[in-house]
Amino acid sequence: MEREVLMKRTVRNIEQLPTLRVKEVNDFVESILQKSNDAVITEGLQQLSSSSSCFDFLSHDPDIYSITDLKVRY
């Protein structure tokens, strides 16, 4: 089904609903949009942090402890 046809059909169906139900539909659509926006933001942040060099210092951290420092070996 094409998007345009689906949109028209949805609008026709919503127009038949009482006001309270229309508010519920609106709330539902807004929550879907918010989740979509949150997913886009999260993905962008993940890409930004993975391409950033701000945590490079962690990979160059010297080993200050060794196996001989262990008191109990498991």
PQR file with spaces between the fields and no chain letter, atoms N, CA, C, O and H, PARSE charges and radii, in Angstrom:
ATOM       1  N    MET     1       0.844   -1.172    0.000 -0.4000 1.5000
ATOM       2  CA   MET     1       0.000    0.000    0.000 -0.0000 2.0000
ATOM       3  C    MET     1       0.892    1.239    0.000  0.5500 1.7000
ATOM       4  O    MET     1       1.841    1.339    0.777 -0.5500 1.4000
ATOM       5  N    GLU     2       0.578    2.152   -0.861 -0.4000 1.5000
ATOM       6  CA   GLU     2       1.370    3.368   -0.952 -0.0000 2.0000
ATOM       7  C    GLU     2       1.170    4.250    0.275  0.5500 1.7000
ATOM       8  O    GLU     2       0.121    4.225    0.917 -0.5500 1.4000
ATOM       9  H    GLU     2      -0.193    2.070   -1.493  0.4000 1.0000
ATOM      10  N    ARG     3       2.174    5.008    0.575 -0.4000 1.5000
ATOM      11  CA   ARG     3       2.137    5.874    1.754 -0.0000 2.0000
ATOM      12  C    ARG     3       0.970    6.851    1.688  0.5500 1.7000
ATOM      13  O    ARG     3       0.258    7.037    2.674 -0.5500 1.4000
ATOM      14  H    ARG     3       3.027    5.028    0.054  0.4000 1.0000
ATOM      15  N    GLU     4       0.774    7.470    0.537 -0.4000 1.5000
ATOM      16  CA   GLU     4      -0.275    8.477    0.383 -0.0000 2.0000
ATOM      17  C    GLU     4      -1.665    7.875    0.631  0.5500 1.7000
ATOM      18  O    GLU     4      -2.500    8.480    1.302 -0.5500 1.4000
ATOM      19  H    GLU     4       1.353    7.318   -0.264  0.4000 1.0000
ATOM      20  N    VAL     5      -1.897    6.702    0.092 -0.4000 1.5000
ATOM      21  CA   VAL     5      -3.188    6.024    0.280 -0.0000 2.0000
ATOM      22  C    VAL     5      -3.374    5.667    1.749  0.5500 1.7000
ATOM      23  O    VAL     5      -4.458    5.834    2.307 -0.5500 1.4000
ATOM      24  H    VAL     5      -1.218    6.210   -0.453  0.4000 1.0000
ATOM      25  N    LEU     6      -2.319    5.181    2.360 -0.4000 1.5000
ATOM      26  CA   LEU     6      -2.384    4.814    3.770 -0.0000 2.0000
ATOM      27  C    LEU     6      -2.647    6.034    4.650  0.5500 1.7000
ATOM      28  O    LEU     6      -3.421    5.953    5.604 -0.5500 1.4000
ATOM      29  H    LEU     6      -1.438    5.045    1.907  0.4000 1.0000
ATOM      30  N    MET     7      -2.019    7.146    4.341 -0.4000 1.5000
ATOM      31  CA   MET     7      -2.239    8.378    5.103 -0.0000 2.0000
ATOM      32  C    MET     7      -3.701    8.838    4.995  0.5500 1.7000
ATOM      33  O    MET     7      -4.320    9.187    6.000 -0.5500 1.4000
ATOM      34  H    MET     7      -1.390    7.212    3.565  0.4000 1.0000
ATOM      35  N    LYS     8      -4.241    8.836    3.785 -0.4000 1.5000
ATOM      36  CA   LYS     8      -5.637    9.253    3.592 -0.0000 2.0000
ATOM      37  C    LYS     8      -6.588    8.336    4.346  0.5500 1.7000
ATOM      38  O    LYS     8      -7.540    8.793    4.978 -0.5500 1.4000
ATOM      39  H    LYS     8      -3.738    8.553    2.968  0.4000 1.0000
ATOM      40  N    ARG     9      -6.326    7.063    4.273 -0.4000 1.5000
ATOM      41  CA   ARG     9      -7.168    6.086    4.964 -0.0000 2.0000
ATOM      42  C    ARG     9      -7.096    6.275    6.479  0.5500 1.7000
ATOM      43  O    ARG     9      -8.107    6.176    7.174 -0.5500 1.4000
ATOM      44  H    ARG     9      -5.552    6.692    3.759  0.4000 1.0000
ATOM      45  N    THR    10      -5.919    6.540    6.970 -0.4000 1.5000
ATOM      46  CA   THR    10      -5.745    6.758    8.409 -0.0000 2.0000
ATOM      47  C    THR    10      -6.472    8.021    8.857  0.5500 1.7000
ATOM      48  O    THR    10      -7.139    8.022    9.892 -0.5500 1.4000
ATOM      49  H    THR    10      -5.098    6.621    6.406  0.4000 1.0000
ATOM      50  N    VAL    11      -6.348    9.078    8.093 -0.4000 1.5000
ATOM      51  CA   VAL    11      -7.033   10.331    8.431 -0.0000 2.0000
ATOM      52  C    VAL    11      -8.543   10.134    8.431  0.5500 1.7000
ATOM      53  O    VAL    11      -9.235   10.629    9.321 -0.5500 1.4000
ATOM      54  H    VAL    11      -5.806    9.078    7.253  0.4000 1.0000
ATOM      55  N    ARG    12      -9.054    9.416    7.442 -0.4000 1.5000
ATOM      56  CA   ARG    12     -10.511    9.128    7.398 -0.0000 2.0000
ATOM      57  C    ARG    12     -10.939    8.372    8.647  0.5500 1.7000
ATOM      58  O    ARG    12     -11.975    8.678    9.238 -0.5500 1.4000
ATOM      59  H    ARG    12      -8.491    9.014    6.719  0.4000 1.0000
ATOM      60  N    ASN    13     -10.155    7.399    9.044 -0.4000 1.5000
ATOM      61  CA   ASN    13     -10.493    6.614   10.239 -0.0000 2.0000
ATOM      62  C    ASN    13     -10.428    7.471   11.503  0.5500 1.7000
ATOM      63  O    ASN    13     -11.285    7.357   12.380 -0.5500 1.4000
ATOM      64  H    ASN    13      -9.314    7.151    8.564  0.4000 1.0000
ATOM      65  N    ILE    14      -9.421    8.318   11.592 -0.4000 1.5000
ATOM      66  CA   ILE    14      -9.296    9.181   12.769 -0.0000 2.0000
ATOM      67  C    ILE    14     -10.451   10.168   12.848  0.5500 1.7000
ATOM      68  O    ILE    14     -10.932   10.473   13.940 -0.5500 1.4000
ATOM      69  H    ILE    14      -8.725    8.411   10.880  0.4000 1.0000
ATOM      70  N    GLU    15     -10.892   10.659   11.726 -0.4000 1.5000
ATOM      71  CA   GLU    15     -12.005   11.616   11.706 -0.0000 2.0000
ATOM      72  C    GLU    15     -13.286   11.009   12.267  0.5500 1.7000
ATOM      73  O    GLU    15     -14.160   11.746   12.725 -0.5500 1.4000
ATOM      74  H    GLU    15     -10.502   10.412   10.839  0.4000 1.0000
ATOM      75  N    GLN    16     -13.415    9.723   12.244 -0.4000 1.5000
ATOM      76  CA   GLN    16     -14.612    9.051   12.757 -0.0000 2.0000
ATOM      77  C    GLN    16     -14.550    8.810   14.262  0.5500 1.7000
ATOM      78  O    GLN    16     -15.551    8.434   14.872 -0.5500 1.4000
ATOM      79  H    GLN    16     -12.706    9.125   11.872  0.4000 1.0000
ATOM      80  N    LEU    17     -13.394    9.023   14.855 -0.4000 1.5000
ATOM      81  CA   LEU    17     -13.225    8.758   16.280 -0.0000 2.0000
ATOM      82  C    LEU    17     -13.704    9.931   17.125  0.5500 1.7000
ATOM      83  O    LEU    17     -13.684   11.077   16.677 -0.5500 1.4000
ATOM      84  H    LEU    17     -12.581    9.328   14.359  0.4000 1.0000
ATOM      85  N    PRO    18     -14.137    9.636   18.361 -0.5600 1.5000
ATOM      86  CA   PRO    18     -14.458   10.734   19.283  0.2800 2.0000
ATOM      87  C    PRO    18     -13.171   11.458   19.715  0.5500 1.7000
ATOM      88  O    PRO    18     -12.071   10.922   19.574 -0.5500 1.4000
ATOM      89  N    THR    19     -13.321   12.649   20.228 -0.4000 1.5000
ATOM      90  CA   THR    19     -12.179   13.500   20.583 -0.0000 2.0000
ATOM      91  C    THR    19     -11.197   12.805   21.522  0.5500 1.7000
ATOM      92  O    THR    19      -9.985   12.919   21.339 -0.5500 1.4000
ATOM      93  H    THR    19     -14.214   13.084   20.343  0.4000 1.0000
ATOM      94  N    LEU    20     -11.694   12.102   22.503 -0.4000 1.5000
ATOM      95  CA   LEU    20     -10.823   11.421   23.461 -0.0000 2.0000
ATOM      96  C    LEU    20      -9.921   10.404   22.749  0.5500 1.7000
ATOM      97  O    LEU    20      -8.732   10.309   23.054 -0.5500 1.4000
ATOM      98  H    LEU    20     -12.678   12.009   22.651  0.4000 1.0000
ATOM      99  N    ARG    21     -10.475    9.659   21.820 -0.4000 1.5000
ATOM     100  CA   ARG    21      -9.701    8.658   21.073 -0.0000 2.0000
ATOM     101  C    ARG    21      -8.690    9.329   20.136  0.5500 1.7000
ATOM     102  O    ARG    21      -7.591    8.816   19.923 -0.5500 1.4000
ATOM     103  H    ARG    21     -11.441    9.736   21.572  0.4000 1.0000
ATOM     104  N    VAL    22      -9.076   10.476   19.583 -0.4000 1.5000
ATOM     105  CA   VAL    22      -8.150   11.211   18.716 -0.0000 2.0000
ATOM     106  C    VAL    22      -6.937   11.666   19.535  0.5500 1.7000
ATOM     107  O    VAL    22      -5.806   11.620   19.050 -0.5500 1.4000
ATOM     108  H    VAL    22      -9.968   10.893   19.755  0.4000 1.0000
ATOM     109  N    LYS    23      -7.174   12.101   20.766 -0.4000 1.5000
ATOM     110  CA   LYS    23      -6.068   12.485   21.651 -0.0000 2.0000
ATOM     111  C    LYS    23      -5.164   11.287   21.931  0.5500 1.7000
ATOM     112  O    LYS    23      -3.942   11.427   21.967 -0.5500 1.4000
ATOM     113  H    LYS    23      -8.092   12.138   21.160  0.4000 1.0000
ATOM     114  N    GLU    24      -5.751   10.125   22.127 -0.4000 1.5000
ATOM     115  CA   GLU    24      -4.961    8.916   22.369 -0.0000 2.0000
ATOM     116  C    GLU    24      -4.098    8.573   21.156  0.5500 1.7000
ATOM     117  O    GLU    24      -2.927    8.216   21.292 -0.5500 1.4000
ATOM     118  H    GLU    24      -6.744   10.011   22.098  0.4000 1.0000
ATOM     119  N    VAL    25      -4.693    8.687   19.975 -0.4000 1.5000
ATOM     120  CA   VAL    25      -3.947    8.419   18.738 -0.0000 2.0000
ATOM     121  C    VAL    25      -2.796    9.413   18.616  0.5500 1.7000
ATOM     122  O    VAL    25      -1.676    9.038   18.267 -0.5500 1.4000
ATOM     123  H    VAL    25      -5.644    8.977   19.865  0.4000 1.0000
ATOM     124  N    ASN    26      -3.077   10.673   18.904 -0.4000 1.5000
ATOM     125  CA   ASN    26      -2.045   11.701   18.837 -0.0000 2.0000
ATOM     126  C    ASN    26      -0.908   11.402   19.820  0.5500 1.7000
ATOM     127  O    ASN    26       0.266   11.500   19.464 -0.5500 1.4000
ATOM     128  H    ASN    26      -3.986   10.977   19.188  0.4000 1.0000
ATOM     129  N    ASP    27      -1.257   11.042   21.040 -0.4000 1.5000
ATOM     130  CA   ASP    27      -0.237   10.697   22.038 -0.0000 2.0000
ATOM     131  C    ASP    27       0.614    9.521   21.570  0.5500 1.7000
ATOM     132  O    ASP    27       1.833    9.522   21.740 -0.5500 1.4000
ATOM     133  H    ASP    27      -2.211   10.962   21.329  0.4000 1.0000
ATOM     134  N    PHE    28      -0.028    8.531   20.986 -0.4000 1.5000
ATOM     135  CA   PHE    28       0.683    7.359   20.493 -0.0000 2.0000
ATOM     136  C    PHE    28       1.655    7.741   19.374  0.5500 1.7000
ATOM     137  O    PHE    28       2.808    7.310   19.372 -0.5500 1.4000
ATOM     138  H    PHE    28      -1.019    8.531   20.848  0.4000 1.0000
ATOM     139  N    VAL    29       1.190    8.542   18.437 -0.4000 1.5000
ATOM     140  CA   VAL    29       2.039    8.971   17.319 -0.0000 2.0000
ATOM     141  C    VAL    29       3.216    9.799   17.845  0.5500 1.7000
ATOM     142  O    VAL    29       4.346    9.632   17.387 -0.5500 1.4000
ATOM     143  H    VAL    29       0.253    8.893   18.439  0.4000 1.0000
ATOM     144  N    GLU    30       2.956   10.674   18.789 -0.4000 1.5000
ATOM     145  CA   GLU    30       4.042   11.475   19.362 -0.0000 2.0000
ATOM     146  C    GLU    30       5.067   10.597   20.067  0.5500 1.7000
ATOM     147  O    GLU    30       6.265   10.870   19.990 -0.5500 1.4000
ATOM     148  H    GLU    30       2.038   10.809   19.162  0.4000 1.0000
ATOM     149  N    SER    31       4.617    9.546   20.753 -0.4000 1.5000
ATOM     150  CA   SER    31       5.574    8.659   21.426 -0.0000 2.0000
ATOM     151  C    SER    31       6.416    7.883   20.412  0.5500 1.7000
ATOM     152  O    SER    31       7.602    7.647   20.640 -0.5500 1.4000
ATOM     153  H    SER    31       3.644    9.325   20.815  0.4000 1.0000
ATOM     154  N    ILE    32       5.809    7.492   19.307 -0.4000 1.5000
ATOM     155  CA   ILE    32       6.565    6.808   18.246 -0.0000 2.0000
ATOM     156  C    ILE    32       7.612    7.755   17.661  0.5500 1.7000
ATOM     157  O    ILE    32       8.758    7.360   17.447 -0.5500 1.4000
ATOM     158  H    ILE    32       4.846    7.684   19.122  0.4000 1.0000
ATOM     159  N    LEU    33       7.223    8.992   17.406 -0.4000 1.5000
ATOM     160  CA   LEU    33       8.163    9.980   16.872 -0.0000 2.0000
ATOM     161  C    LEU    33       9.311   10.239   17.839  0.5500 1.7000
ATOM     162  O    LEU    33      10.465   10.370   17.431 -0.5500 1.4000
ATOM     163  H    LEU    33       6.292    9.313   17.579  0.4000 1.0000
ATOM     164  N    GLN    34       8.980   10.310   19.129 -0.4000 1.5000
ATOM     165  CA   GLN    34      10.014   10.546   20.139 -0.0000 2.0000
ATOM     166  C    GLN    34      11.012    9.392   20.166  0.5500 1.7000
ATOM     167  O    GLN    34      12.219    9.618   20.241 -0.5500 1.4000
ATOM     168  H    GLN    34       8.043   10.203   19.461  0.4000 1.0000
ATOM     169  N    LYS    35      10.516    8.158   20.105 -0.4000 1.5000
ATOM     170  CA   LYS    35      11.402    6.992   20.090 -0.0000 2.0000
ATOM     171  C    LYS    35      12.293    7.010   18.855  0.5500 1.7000
ATOM     172  O    LYS    35      13.476    6.679   18.924 -0.5500 1.4000
ATOM     173  H    LYS    35       9.535    7.974   20.044  0.4000 1.0000
ATOM     174  N    SER    36      11.716    7.396   17.741 -0.4000 1.5000
ATOM     175  CA   SER    36      12.484    7.474   16.501 -0.0000 2.0000
ATOM     176  C    SER    36      13.580    8.526   16.610  0.5500 1.7000
ATOM     177  O    SER    36      14.720    8.291   16.209 -0.5500 1.4000
ATOM     178  H    SER    36      10.755    7.665   17.686  0.4000 1.0000
ATOM     179  N    ASN    37      13.230    9.682   17.153 -0.4000 1.5000
ATOM     180  CA   ASN    37      14.213   10.750   17.341 -0.0000 2.0000
ATOM     181  C    ASN    37      15.307   10.331   18.317  0.5500 1.7000
ATOM     182  O    ASN    37      16.485   10.611   18.099 -0.5500 1.4000
ATOM     183  H    ASN    37      12.304    9.873   17.479  0.4000 1.0000
ATOM     184  N    ASP    38      14.906    9.655   19.399 -0.4000 1.5000
ATOM     185  CA   ASP    38      15.883    9.175   20.380 -0.0000 2.0000
ATOM     186  C    ASP    38      16.851    8.183   19.755  0.5500 1.7000
ATOM     187  O    ASP    38      18.046    8.210   20.047 -0.5500 1.4000
ATOM     188  H    ASP    38      13.949    9.427   19.576  0.4000 1.0000
ATOM     189  N    ALA    39      16.336    7.304   18.893 -0.4000 1.5000
ATOM     190  CA   ALA    39      17.188    6.316   18.234 -0.0000 2.0000
ATOM     191  C    ALA    39      18.194    6.992   17.313  0.5500 1.7000
ATOM     192  O    ALA    39      19.353    6.581   17.248 -0.5500 1.4000
ATOM     193  H    ALA    39      15.364    7.283   18.656  0.4000 1.0000
ATOM     194  N    VAL    40      17.759    8.018   16.605 -0.4000 1.5000
ATOM     195  CA   VAL    40      18.659    8.757   15.706 -0.0000 2.0000
ATOM     196  C    VAL    40      19.747    9.456   16.517  0.5500 1.7000
ATOM     197  O    VAL    40      20.918    9.427   16.138 -0.5500 1.4000
ATOM     198  H    VAL    40      16.818    8.351   16.658  0.4000 1.0000
ATOM     199  N    ILE    41      19.372   10.076   17.613 -0.4000 1.5000
ATOM     200  CA   ILE    41      20.338   10.768   18.467 -0.0000 2.0000
ATOM     201  C    ILE    41      21.328    9.781   19.063  0.5500 1.7000
ATOM     202  O    ILE    41      22.531   10.038   19.076 -0.5500 1.4000
ATOM     203  H    ILE    41      18.421   10.099   17.921  0.4000 1.0000
ATOM     204  N    THR    42      20.830    8.655   19.556 -0.4000 1.5000
ATOM     205  CA   THR    42      21.704    7.640   20.141 -0.0000 2.0000
ATOM     206  C    THR    42      22.692    7.108   19.118  0.5500 1.7000
ATOM     207  O    THR    42      23.878    6.961   19.412 -0.5500 1.4000
ATOM     208  H    THR    42      19.852    8.446   19.546  0.4000 1.0000
ATOM     209  N    GLU    43      22.213    6.822   17.930 -0.4000 1.5000
ATOM     210  CA   GLU    43      23.100    6.326   16.870 -0.0000 2.0000
ATOM     211  C    GLU    43      24.164    7.363   16.529  0.5500 1.7000
ATOM     212  O    GLU    43      25.332    7.024   16.339 -0.5500 1.4000
ATOM     213  H    GLU    43      21.249    6.942   17.691  0.4000 1.0000
ATOM     214  N    GLY    44      23.761    8.609   16.453 -0.4000 1.5000
ATOM     215  CA   GLY    44      24.720    9.680   16.164 -0.0000 2.0000
ATOM     216  C    GLY    44      25.778    9.803   17.247  0.5500 1.7000
ATOM     217  O    GLY    44      26.958    9.981   16.946 -0.5500 1.4000
ATOM     218  H    GLY    44      22.813    8.884   16.608  0.4000 1.0000
ATOM     219  N    LEU    45      25.366    9.709   18.503 -0.4000 1.5000
ATOM     220  CA   LEU    45      26.318    9.772   19.607 -0.0000 2.0000
ATOM     221  C    LEU    45      27.280    8.591   19.591  0.5500 1.7000
ATOM     222  O    LEU    45      28.468    8.749   19.874 -0.5500 1.4000
ATOM     223  H    LEU    45      24.407    9.564   18.748  0.4000 1.0000
ATOM     224  N    GLN    46      26.767    7.408   19.262 -0.4000 1.5000
ATOM     225  CA   GLN    46      27.625    6.230   19.187 -0.0000 2.0000
ATOM     226  C    GLN    46      28.663    6.395   18.088  0.5500 1.7000
ATOM     227  O    GLN    46      29.833    6.073   18.293 -0.5500 1.4000
ATOM     228  H    GLN    46      25.802    7.280   19.032  0.4000 1.0000
ATOM     229  N    GLN    47      28.257    6.885   16.941 -0.4000 1.5000
ATOM     230  CA   GLN    47      29.201    7.099   15.844 -0.0000 2.0000
ATOM     231  C    GLN    47      30.226    8.166   16.207  0.5500 1.7000
ATOM     232  O    GLN    47      31.412    8.032   15.903 -0.5500 1.4000
ATOM     233  H    GLN    47      27.306    7.147   16.775  0.4000 1.0000
ATOM     234  N    LEU    48      29.762    9.216   16.853 -0.4000 1.5000
ATOM     235  CA   LEU    48      30.655   10.290   17.241 -0.0000 2.0000
ATOM     236  C    LEU    48      31.701    9.804   18.241  0.5500 1.7000
ATOM     237  O    LEU    48      32.885   10.108   18.099 -0.5500 1.4000
ATOM     238  H    LEU    48      28.799    9.326   17.099  0.4000 1.0000
ATOM     239  N    SER    49      31.272    9.061   19.240 -0.4000 1.5000
ATOM     240  CA   SER    49      32.217    8.592   20.256 -0.0000 2.0000
ATOM     241  C    SER    49      33.165    7.525   19.709  0.5500 1.7000
ATOM     242  O    SER    49      34.310    7.439   20.153 -0.5500 1.4000
ATOM     243  H    SER    49      30.310    8.814   19.355  0.4000 1.0000
ATOM     244  N    SER    50      32.712    6.715   18.760 -0.4000 1.5000
ATOM     245  CA   SER    50      33.592    5.685   18.214 -0.0000 2.0000
ATOM     246  C    SER    50      34.639    6.283   17.277  0.5500 1.7000
ATOM     247  O    SER    50      35.727    5.723   17.136 -0.5500 1.4000
ATOM     248  H    SER    50      31.781    6.784   18.399  0.4000 1.0000
ATOM     249  N    SER    51      34.334    7.391   16.646 -0.4000 1.5000
ATOM     250  CA   SER    51      35.301    8.018   15.743 -0.0000 2.0000
ATOM     251  C    SER    51      36.156    9.059   16.463  0.5500 1.7000
ATOM     252  O    SER    51      37.103    9.591   15.884 -0.5500 1.4000
ATOM     253  H    SER    51      33.450    7.846   16.761  0.4000 1.0000
ATOM     254  N    SER    52      35.834    9.347   17.696 -0.4000 1.5000
ATOM     255  CA   SER    52      36.561   10.351   18.458 -0.0000 2.0000
ATOM     256  C    SER    52      37.833    9.747   19.056  0.5500 1.7000
ATOM     257  O    SER    52      37.936    8.533   19.232 -0.5500 1.4000
ATOM     258  H    SER    52      35.064    8.915   18.167  0.4000 1.0000
ATOM     259  N    SER    53      38.770   10.593   19.357 -0.4000 1.5000
ATOM     260  CA   SER    53      40.015   10.126   19.966 -0.0000 2.0000
ATOM     261  C    SER    53      40.084   10.494   21.443  0.5500 1.7000
ATOM     262  O    SER    53      41.156   10.444   22.045 -0.5500 1.4000
ATOM     263  H    SER    53      38.686   11.580   19.214  0.4000 1.0000
ATOM     264  N    CYS    54      38.957   10.859   22.027 -0.4000 1.5000
ATOM     265  CA   CYS    54      38.962   11.321   23.411 -0.0000 2.0000
ATOM     266  C    CYS    54      39.268   10.203   24.416  0.5500 1.7000
ATOM     267  O    CYS    54      39.665   10.494   25.544 -0.5500 1.4000
ATOM     268  H    CYS    54      38.085   10.899   21.538  0.4000 1.0000
ATOM     269  N    PHE    55      39.094    8.947   24.037 -0.4000 1.5000
ATOM     270  CA   PHE    55      39.392    7.853   24.948 -0.0000 2.0000
ATOM     271  C    PHE    55      40.670    7.112   24.571  0.5500 1.7000
ATOM     272  O    PHE    55      40.936    6.032   25.098 -0.5500 1.4000
ATOM     273  H    PHE    55      38.770    8.711   23.121  0.4000 1.0000
ATOM     274  N    ASP    56      41.447    7.670   23.682 -0.4000 1.5000
ATOM     275  CA   ASP    56      42.687    7.022   23.261 -0.0000 2.0000
ATOM     276  C    ASP    56      43.677    6.849   24.412  0.5500 1.7000
ATOM     277  O    ASP    56      44.488    5.922   24.407 -0.5500 1.4000
ATOM     278  H    ASP    56      41.231    8.547   23.254  0.4000 1.0000
ATOM     279  N    PHE    57      43.608    7.732   25.383 -0.4000 1.5000
ATOM     280  CA   PHE    57      44.538    7.641   26.508 -0.0000 2.0000
ATOM     281  C    PHE    57      44.376    6.318   27.266  0.5500 1.7000
ATOM     282  O    PHE    57      45.323    5.854   27.901 -0.5500 1.4000
ATOM     283  H    PHE    57      42.950    8.484   25.387  0.4000 1.0000
ATOM     284  N    LEU    58      43.210    5.719   27.208 -0.4000 1.5000
ATOM     285  CA   LEU    58      42.987    4.451   27.905 -0.0000 2.0000
ATOM     286  C    LEU    58      43.780    3.305   27.281  0.5500 1.7000
ATOM     287  O    LEU    58      44.201    2.391   27.990 -0.5500 1.4000
ATOM     288  H    LEU    58      42.440    6.096   26.693  0.4000 1.0000
ATOM     289  N    SER    59      43.985    3.340   25.988 -0.4000 1.5000
ATOM     290  CA   SER    59      44.717    2.256   25.336 -0.0000 2.0000
ATOM     291  C    SER    59      46.220    2.379   25.568  0.5500 1.7000
ATOM     292  O    SER    59      46.955    1.411   25.375 -0.5500 1.4000
ATOM     293  H    SER    59      43.644    4.083   25.411  0.4000 1.0000
ATOM     294  N    HIS    60      46.678    3.545   25.977 -0.4000 1.5000
ATOM     295  CA   HIS    60      48.109    3.760   26.218 -0.0000 2.0000
ATOM     296  C    HIS    60      48.445    3.732   27.704  0.5500 1.7000
ATOM     297  O    HIS    60      49.543    4.115   28.109 -0.5500 1.4000
ATOM     298  H    HIS    60      46.081    4.331   26.134  0.4000 1.0000
ATOM     299  N    ASP    61      47.510    3.285   28.495 -0.4000 1.5000
ATOM     300  CA   ASP    61      47.699    3.218   29.930 -0.0000 2.0000
ATOM     301  C    ASP    61      48.704    2.119   30.263  0.5500 1.7000
ATOM     302  O    ASP    61      48.529    0.986   29.814 -0.5500 1.4000
ATOM     303  H    ASP    61      46.618    2.975   28.167  0.4000 1.0000
ATOM     304  N    PRO    62      49.737    2.410   31.024 -0.5600 1.5000
ATOM     305  CA   PRO    62      50.724    1.367   31.345  0.2800 2.0000
ATOM     306  C    PRO    62      50.143    0.331   32.308  0.5500 1.7000
ATOM     307  O    PRO    62      49.273    0.638   33.122 -0.5500 1.4000
ATOM     308  N    ASP    63      50.634   -0.880   32.200 -0.4000 1.5000
ATOM     309  CA   ASP    63      50.230   -1.938   33.129 -0.0000 2.0000
ATOM     310  C    ASP    63      50.987   -1.733   34.431  0.5500 1.7000
ATOM     311  O    ASP    63      52.209   -1.877   34.481 -0.5500 1.4000
ATOM     312  H    ASP    63      51.342   -1.130   31.539  0.4000 1.0000
ATOM     313  N    ILE    64      50.254   -1.397   35.480 -0.4000 1.5000
ATOM     314  CA   ILE    64      50.922   -1.148   36.756 -0.0000 2.0000
ATOM     315  C    ILE    64      50.870   -2.367   37.669  0.5500 1.7000
ATOM     316  O    ILE    64      51.537   -2.409   38.703 -0.5500 1.4000
ATOM     317  H    ILE    64      49.262   -1.280   35.439  0.4000 1.0000
ATOM     318  N    TYR    65      50.079   -3.348   37.281 -0.4000 1.5000
ATOM     319  CA   TYR    65      50.002   -4.577   38.062 -0.0000 2.0000
ATOM     320  C    TYR    65      50.361   -5.754   37.174  0.5500 1.7000
ATOM     321  O    TYR    65      50.190   -5.711   35.956 -0.5500 1.4000
ATOM     322  H    TYR    65      49.538   -3.314   36.441  0.4000 1.0000
ATOM     323  N    SER    66      50.860   -6.802   37.806 -0.4000 1.5000
ATOM     324  CA   SER    66      51.172   -8.024   37.063 -0.0000 2.0000
ATOM     325  C    SER    66      50.622   -9.217   37.840  0.5500 1.7000
ATOM     326  O    SER    66      50.042   -9.059   38.914 -0.5500 1.4000
ATOM     327  H    SER    66      50.998   -6.837   38.795  0.4000 1.0000
ATOM     328  N    ILE    67      50.807  -10.391   37.291 -0.4000 1.5000
ATOM     329  CA   ILE    67      50.326  -11.619   37.939 -0.0000 2.0000
ATOM     330  C    ILE    67      51.004  -11.809   39.295  0.5500 1.7000
ATOM     331  O    ILE    67      50.394  -12.355   40.215 -0.5500 1.4000
ATOM     332  H    ILE    67      51.277  -10.520   36.419  0.4000 1.0000
ATOM     333  N    THR    68      52.220  -11.380   39.429 -0.4000 1.5000
ATOM     334  CA   THR    68      52.939  -11.561   40.702 -0.0000 2.0000
ATOM     335  C    THR    68      52.345  -10.708   41.816  0.5500 1.7000
ATOM     336  O    THR    68      52.607  -10.977   42.988 -0.5500 1.4000
ATOM     337  H    THR    68      52.715  -10.936   38.682  0.4000 1.0000
ATOM     338  N    ASP    69      51.573   -9.714   41.498 -0.4000 1.5000
ATOM     339  CA   ASP    69      50.922   -8.878   42.495 -0.0000 2.0000
ATOM     340  C    ASP    69      49.708   -9.554   43.130  0.5500 1.7000
ATOM     341  O    ASP    69      49.214   -9.092   44.158 -0.5500 1.4000
ATOM     342  H    ASP    69      51.360   -9.496   40.546  0.4000 1.0000
ATOM     343  N    LEU    70      49.229  -10.630   42.536 -0.4000 1.5000
ATOM     344  CA   LEU    70      48.050  -11.314   43.063 -0.0000 2.0000
ATOM     345  C    LEU    70      48.374  -12.015   44.373  0.5500 1.7000
ATOM     346  O    LEU    70      49.434  -12.624   44.521 -0.5500 1.4000
ATOM     347  H    LEU    70      49.631  -11.006   41.701  0.4000 1.0000
ATOM     348  N    LYS    71      47.457  -11.921   45.313 -0.4000 1.5000
ATOM     349  CA   LYS    71      47.630  -12.638   46.578 -0.0000 2.0000
ATOM     350  C    LYS    71      47.004  -14.030   46.457  0.5500 1.7000
ATOM     351  O    LYS    71      47.542  -15.003   46.986 -0.5500 1.4000
ATOM     352  H    LYS    71      46.596  -11.426   45.193  0.4000 1.0000
ATOM     353  N    VAL    72      45.892  -14.121   45.774 -0.4000 1.5000
ATOM     354  CA   VAL    72      45.211  -15.395   45.582 -0.0000 2.0000
ATOM     355  C    VAL    72      44.940  -15.539   44.095  0.5500 1.7000
ATOM     356  O    VAL    72      44.443  -14.610   43.458 -0.5500 1.4000
ATOM     357  H    VAL    72      45.456  -13.331   45.344  0.4000 1.0000
ATOM     358  N    ARG    73      45.258  -16.685   43.545 -0.4000 1.5000
ATOM     359  CA   ARG    73      45.009  -16.949   42.132 -0.0000 2.0000
ATOM     360  C    ARG    73      43.774  -17.809   41.988  0.5500 1.7000
ATOM     361  O    ARG    73      43.644  -18.830   42.662 -0.5500 1.4000
ATOM     362  H    ARG    73      45.662  -17.440   44.062  0.4000 1.0000
ATOM     363  N    TYR    74      42.899  -17.421   41.145 -0.4000 1.5000
ATOM     364  CA   TYR    74      41.662  -18.181   40.917 -0.0000 2.0000
ATOM     365  C    TYR    74      41.731  -18.923   39.612  0.5500 1.7000
ATOM     366  O    TYR    74      40.784  -19.619   39.246 -0.5500 1.4000
ATOM     367  H    TYR    74      43.005  -16.591   40.596  0.4000 1.0000
